[in-house]
Amino acid sequence: MPRQAPAAPPARDTTVRESIRRELENRAATARDLSRLIGIPEHDVAGHLEHVERSLSHRGETLVVEPAACLDCGFEFAHRHRFSRPSGCPRCRSRRISFPRFRIVR
């Protein structure tokens, strides 16, 4: 069976960070949502979000993070400053953790 060439990245008219900013102005989204909508690997989204957050203050906007939560015991990761999903719950040790959601507000 012949090997297929890897798919070409989608054509862009804006930068990745500008695309993230536009998506988050319209609705709240998780890193997985942004990955799928923009066409970048999910693990790259957190790094881009850090830069987007810094640039928003110049525009008078804020990146709001709806924190991840444990789906078993309800523990909320309210004081977490990283943009990635936690790997496990410190209270019950469950690995069933919801994704944090991000949005931009003026």
Rosetta constraint file for C-alpha pairs under 8 A:
AtomPair CA 9 CA 39 HARMONIC 7.48 0.50
AtomPair CA 10 CA 39 HARMONIC 6.90 0.50
AtomPair CA 14 CA 18 HARMONIC 6.11 0.50
AtomPair CA 14 CA 19 HARMONIC 6.34 0.50
AtomPair CA 15 CA 19 HARMONIC 6.19 0.50
AtomPair CA 16 CA 20 HARMONIC 6.26 0.50
AtomPair CA 16 CA 38 HARMONIC 7.24 0.50
AtomPair CA 16 CA 48 HARMONIC 7.82 0.50
AtomPair CA 17 CA 21 HARMONIC 6.15 0.50
AtomPair CA 17 CA 48 HARMONIC 6.12 0.50
AtomPair CA 17 CA 49 HARMONIC 7.62 0.50
AtomPair CA 17 CA 51 HARMONIC 7.76 0.50
AtomPair CA 17 CA 52 HARMONIC 6.29 0.50
AtomPair CA 18 CA 22 HARMONIC 6.19 0.50
AtomPair CA 19 CA 23 HARMONIC 6.25 0.50
AtomPair CA 19 CA 38 HARMONIC 6.81 0.50
AtomPair CA 20 CA 24 HARMONIC 6.18 0.50
AtomPair CA 20 CA 34 HARMONIC 6.83 0.50
AtomPair CA 20 CA 38 HARMONIC 7.34 0.50
AtomPair CA 20 CA 49 HARMONIC 7.85 0.50
AtomPair CA 20 CA 52 HARMONIC 7.92 0.50
AtomPair CA 21 CA 25 HARMONIC 6.19 0.50
AtomPair CA 21 CA 52 HARMONIC 6.90 0.50
AtomPair CA 21 CA 104 HARMONIC 7.57 0.50
AtomPair CA 22 CA 26 HARMONIC 6.68 0.50
AtomPair CA 23 CA 27 HARMONIC 6.48 0.50
AtomPair CA 23 CA 29 HARMONIC 7.89 0.50
AtomPair CA 23 CA 34 HARMONIC 7.65 0.50
AtomPair CA 24 CA 28 HARMONIC 5.75 0.50
AtomPair CA 24 CA 29 HARMONIC 6.65 0.50
AtomPair CA 24 CA 102 HARMONIC 6.80 0.50
AtomPair CA 24 CA 103 HARMONIC 4.70 0.50
AtomPair CA 24 CA 104 HARMONIC 5.46 0.50
AtomPair CA 25 CA 103 HARMONIC 6.40 0.50
AtomPair CA 25 CA 104 HARMONIC 5.15 0.50
AtomPair CA 25 CA 105 HARMONIC 7.09 0.50
AtomPair CA 27 CA 103 HARMONIC 6.26 0.50
AtomPair CA 28 CA 101 HARMONIC 5.98 0.50
AtomPair CA 28 CA 102 HARMONIC 5.23 0.50
AtomPair CA 28 CA 103 HARMONIC 4.49 0.50
AtomPair CA 28 CA 104 HARMONIC 7.82 0.50
AtomPair CA 29 CA 33 HARMONIC 5.69 0.50
AtomPair CA 29 CA 34 HARMONIC 6.45 0.50
AtomPair CA 29 CA 101 HARMONIC 5.13 0.50
AtomPair CA 29 CA 102 HARMONIC 5.37 0.50
AtomPair CA 29 CA 103 HARMONIC 6.67 0.50
AtomPair CA 30 CA 34 HARMONIC 6.28 0.50
AtomPair CA 30 CA 99 HARMONIC 6.13 0.50
AtomPair CA 30 CA 100 HARMONIC 5.93 0.50
AtomPair CA 30 CA 101 HARMONIC 4.49 0.50
AtomPair CA 30 CA 102 HARMONIC 6.16 0.50
AtomPair CA 31 CA 35 HARMONIC 6.03 0.50
AtomPair CA 31 CA 42 HARMONIC 6.11 0.50
AtomPair CA 31 CA 45 HARMONIC 5.95 0.50
AtomPair CA 31 CA 46 HARMONIC 7.21 0.50
AtomPair CA 31 CA 84 HARMONIC 7.68 0.50
AtomPair CA 31 CA 99 HARMONIC 7.52 0.50
AtomPair CA 31 CA 100 HARMONIC 7.68 0.50
AtomPair CA 31 CA 101 HARMONIC 7.44 0.50
AtomPair CA 32 CA 36 HARMONIC 6.30 0.50
AtomPair CA 32 CA 42 HARMONIC 5.70 0.50
AtomPair CA 33 CA 37 HARMONIC 6.10 0.50
AtomPair CA 34 CA 38 HARMONIC 5.83 0.50
AtomPair CA 34 CA 39 HARMONIC 7.87 0.50
AtomPair CA 34 CA 42 HARMONIC 7.70 0.50
AtomPair CA 34 CA 45 HARMONIC 7.29 0.50
AtomPair CA 35 CA 39 HARMONIC 5.49 0.50
AtomPair CA 35 CA 40 HARMONIC 5.04 0.50
AtomPair CA 35 CA 41 HARMONIC 5.75 0.50
AtomPair CA 35 CA 42 HARMONIC 4.97 0.50
AtomPair CA 35 CA 45 HARMONIC 6.70 0.50
AtomPair CA 36 CA 40 HARMONIC 7.06 0.50
AtomPair CA 36 CA 42 HARMONIC 7.97 0.50
AtomPair CA 40 CA 44 HARMONIC 6.93 0.50
AtomPair CA 40 CA 45 HARMONIC 7.46 0.50
AtomPair CA 41 CA 45 HARMONIC 7.06 0.50
AtomPair CA 42 CA 46 HARMONIC 7.95 0.50
AtomPair CA 43 CA 84 HARMONIC 7.92 0.50
AtomPair CA 44 CA 48 HARMONIC 6.67 0.50
AtomPair CA 45 CA 49 HARMONIC 6.12 0.50
AtomPair CA 46 CA 50 HARMONIC 6.48 0.50
AtomPair CA 46 CA 82 HARMONIC 7.87 0.50
AtomPair CA 46 CA 83 HARMONIC 5.19 0.50
AtomPair CA 46 CA 84 HARMONIC 5.85 0.50
AtomPair CA 47 CA 51 HARMONIC 6.90 0.50
AtomPair CA 48 CA 52 HARMONIC 6.21 0.50
AtomPair CA 49 CA 53 HARMONIC 6.01 0.50
AtomPair CA 49 CA 83 HARMONIC 7.25 0.50
AtomPair CA 50 CA 54 HARMONIC 6.54 0.50
AtomPair CA 50 CA 83 HARMONIC 7.70 0.50
AtomPair CA 51 CA 55 HARMONIC 6.35 0.50
AtomPair CA 52 CA 56 HARMONIC 6.21 0.50
AtomPair CA 53 CA 57 HARMONIC 7.30 0.50
AtomPair CA 53 CA 62 HARMONIC 7.00 0.50
AtomPair CA 53 CA 63 HARMONIC 5.71 0.50
AtomPair CA 55 CA 59 HARMONIC 7.36 0.50
AtomPair CA 56 CA 60 HARMONIC 6.40 0.50
AtomPair CA 56 CA 61 HARMONIC 5.04 0.50
AtomPair CA 56 CA 62 HARMONIC 5.96 0.50
AtomPair CA 56 CA 63 HARMONIC 7.32 0.50
AtomPair CA 57 CA 61 HARMONIC 5.53 0.50
AtomPair CA 57 CA 62 HARMONIC 6.44 0.50
AtomPair CA 60 CA 106 HARMONIC 6.27 0.50
AtomPair CA 61 CA 104 HARMONIC 6.67 0.50
AtomPair CA 61 CA 105 HARMONIC 5.66 0.50
AtomPair CA 61 CA 106 HARMONIC 4.40 0.50
AtomPair CA 62 CA 104 HARMONIC 5.62 0.50
AtomPair CA 62 CA 105 HARMONIC 5.43 0.50
AtomPair CA 62 CA 106 HARMONIC 6.36 0.50
AtomPair CA 63 CA 102 HARMONIC 6.79 0.50
AtomPair CA 63 CA 103 HARMONIC 5.83 0.50
AtomPair CA 63 CA 104 HARMONIC 4.67 0.50
AtomPair CA 63 CA 105 HARMONIC 6.62 0.50
AtomPair CA 64 CA 102 HARMONIC 5.75 0.50
AtomPair CA 64 CA 103 HARMONIC 5.36 0.50
AtomPair CA 64 CA 104 HARMONIC 5.97 0.50
AtomPair CA 64 CA 105 HARMONIC 7.05 0.50
AtomPair CA 65 CA 100 HARMONIC 6.68 0.50
AtomPair CA 65 CA 101 HARMONIC 5.79 0.50
AtomPair CA 65 CA 102 HARMONIC 4.74 0.50
AtomPair CA 65 CA 103 HARMONIC 6.74 0.50
AtomPair CA 66 CA 100 HARMONIC 5.59 0.50
AtomPair CA 66 CA 101 HARMONIC 4.99 0.50
AtomPair CA 66 CA 102 HARMONIC 6.24 0.50
AtomPair CA 67 CA 76 HARMONIC 6.56 0.50
AtomPair CA 67 CA 77 HARMONIC 5.59 0.50
AtomPair CA 67 CA 78 HARMONIC 5.48 0.50
AtomPair CA 67 CA 80 HARMONIC 7.67 0.50
AtomPair CA 67 CA 99 HARMONIC 7.69 0.50
AtomPair CA 67 CA 100 HARMONIC 4.76 0.50
AtomPair CA 67 CA 101 HARMONIC 6.73 0.50
AtomPair CA 68 CA 76 HARMONIC 6.10 0.50
AtomPair CA 68 CA 77 HARMONIC 5.55 0.50
AtomPair CA 68 CA 78 HARMONIC 7.62 0.50
AtomPair CA 68 CA 85 HARMONIC 6.78 0.50
AtomPair CA 68 CA 86 HARMONIC 7.50 0.50
AtomPair CA 68 CA 97 HARMONIC 6.61 0.50
AtomPair CA 68 CA 98 HARMONIC 5.19 0.50
AtomPair CA 68 CA 99 HARMONIC 5.15 0.50
AtomPair CA 68 CA 100 HARMONIC 4.26 0.50
AtomPair CA 68 CA 101 HARMONIC 7.55 0.50
AtomPair CA 69 CA 74 HARMONIC 5.90 0.50
AtomPair CA 69 CA 75 HARMONIC 5.48 0.50
AtomPair CA 69 CA 76 HARMONIC 4.28 0.50
AtomPair CA 69 CA 77 HARMONIC 5.91 0.50
AtomPair CA 69 CA 97 HARMONIC 5.67 0.50
AtomPair CA 69 CA 98 HARMONIC 5.37 0.50
AtomPair CA 69 CA 99 HARMONIC 7.57 0.50
AtomPair CA 69 CA 100 HARMONIC 7.82 0.50
AtomPair CA 70 CA 74 HARMONIC 4.85 0.50
AtomPair CA 70 CA 75 HARMONIC 5.13 0.50
AtomPair CA 70 CA 76 HARMONIC 6.50 0.50
AtomPair CA 70 CA 88 HARMONIC 7.98 0.50
AtomPair CA 70 CA 89 HARMONIC 6.12 0.50
AtomPair CA 70 CA 94 HARMONIC 7.21 0.50
AtomPair CA 70 CA 95 HARMONIC 7.77 0.50
AtomPair CA 70 CA 96 HARMONIC 6.05 0.50
AtomPair CA 70 CA 97 HARMONIC 4.54 0.50
AtomPair CA 70 CA 98 HARMONIC 6.34 0.50
AtomPair CA 71 CA 75 HARMONIC 7.97 0.50
AtomPair CA 71 CA 96 HARMONIC 5.57 0.50
AtomPair CA 71 CA 97 HARMONIC 5.62 0.50
AtomPair CA 71 CA 98 HARMONIC 6.52 0.50
AtomPair CA 72 CA 92 HARMONIC 7.89 0.50
AtomPair CA 72 CA 94 HARMONIC 6.81 0.50
AtomPair CA 72 CA 96 HARMONIC 6.82 0.50
AtomPair CA 73 CA 91 HARMONIC 7.87 0.50
AtomPair CA 73 CA 92 HARMONIC 6.83 0.50
AtomPair CA 75 CA 89 HARMONIC 7.22 0.50
AtomPair CA 75 CA 91 HARMONIC 7.12 0.50
AtomPair CA 83 CA 100 HARMONIC 7.49 0.50
AtomPair CA 84 CA 100 HARMONIC 7.64 0.50
AtomPair CA 85 CA 97 HARMONIC 7.50 0.50
AtomPair CA 85 CA 98 HARMONIC 7.57 0.50
AtomPair CA 85 CA 99 HARMONIC 5.62 0.50
AtomPair CA 85 CA 100 HARMONIC 6.48 0.50
AtomPair CA 86 CA 97 HARMONIC 7.02 0.50
AtomPair CA 87 CA 95 HARMONIC 6.10 0.50
AtomPair CA 87 CA 97 HARMONIC 7.34 0.50
AtomPair CA 88 CA 93 HARMONIC 5.68 0.50
AtomPair CA 88 CA 94 HARMONIC 5.60 0.50
AtomPair CA 88 CA 95 HARMONIC 4.44 0.50
AtomPair CA 88 CA 96 HARMONIC 7.19 0.50
AtomPair CA 88 CA 97 HARMONIC 6.80 0.50
AtomPair CA 89 CA 93 HARMONIC 4.65 0.50
AtomPair CA 89 CA 94 HARMONIC 5.32 0.50
AtomPair CA 89 CA 95 HARMONIC 6.42 0.50
AtomPair CA 89 CA 97 HARMONIC 7.33 0.50
